[in-house]
């Protein structure tokens, strides 16, 4: 099982899908600002006269900083000198016209006495910044569906994901937004995956190698809703991540519905704010509702696992000597207490019958249901031991004391391995109960006399032989 588990897991992943991690979309905003500076021609060249819009630009930058939605803004400027108000723009034709006109140096003009002949230098600045989501509303439906390959059961699932993201423009200019939705798993199939830019005719969506990408404009101060959804299949675990770094998340709401009761969350993830059982009793509805949170953790769900026969047989075989020790301990105490004579060879055959359970179970479980294989192996081992002890010490001791002890220390200890997380506790409780019972039974036993009697028997044996 250990040697083949990784290979089998990859095979199931290729057929069904691997673990899904849905990452929050990345937002990038781009916009252009323009600054006009009146210039005049002098005998020393063009000189600035005044700058229009400077105060408004500085005030707008302050507004960007206060919004908290923009990341670091990177800017690049393109300076275009213009000889008249009519020649504006940076496209090739107008730029060539401007250059031709610039070659002809005009005469010096007093712009105060002749304002119609003003010349301007226009600076266009292209800004680019990461944009934070203003709101998220998502729904996830998880349906577990187990698949078996070899001796291993895999917790595969179907997932339906629907979300609506709110994008707000914090600037005083129209921005062009690029919204990138990364696929939750590289090796998966997505049914009905789509991105919808609501009410925006200029929005466009394209599918790339690793993501779906939406491009759309947003007017100054306006908001835009973008819907994203799909159906897919995965394995073992589903996650929702806010991104690789610690981020501030605003107005986040996620509702997760499961068709199973035994839910568990990944280590280091965010626990839900609400837990409500579904009305039909088929699962749970879990909710995460955050108005504002700063975190680098994710939200996730671990699918419940079925009992895997391979690891189960391995664990039971590993603890078989512990079970045999307790069984032999009780048998020895009862033997001494009731003055029953047993040879070490008797214990050897008892141990062989005891371990027949683990050997038979390990091979039966490959062909039968795990509980049926367990029952057959336990019955065979019990029959071997009790039928042998019937011949050695008698019928009553074989089926009463020895039989009950074997059921407890072999069958019940073996069943403890079916309860993941409680195996050690169950064995510990059983050991303490065993100790308590043995202490009560042997509390008044004179062990010196018992062992002295045994030694005398051993000394008398050679004399009787002579």
Secondary structure by P-SEA (a helix, b strand, c coil): ccccaaaaaaaaaaccccbbbbccbbbbbbbbbbbbbbbbbcccccccccccaaaaaaaaaaaaaaaccccbbbbbbbbbbbcccccccccaaaaaaaaaaaaccccccccccccccbbbbbbbbbbbbbbbbccccbbbbbbbbbbbccccccccbbbbbbbbbbbbbccccbbbbbbbbcccccccccccccccccccccbbbbbcccbbbbbbcccccbbbbbbbcccccccccccccccccbbbbcbbbbbbbbccccccccccbbbbccccccccccbbbbbbbbccccccccccccccccccaaaaaaaaaaaaaaaaaaaaaaaaaaaaaacccccaaaaaaaaaaaaaaaaaaaaaaacccaaaaaaaaaaaaaaaaaaaaaacccccccccaaaaaaaaacccccccccccccaaaaaaaaaaaaaaaaaaaacccaaaaaaaaaaaaaaacccccc
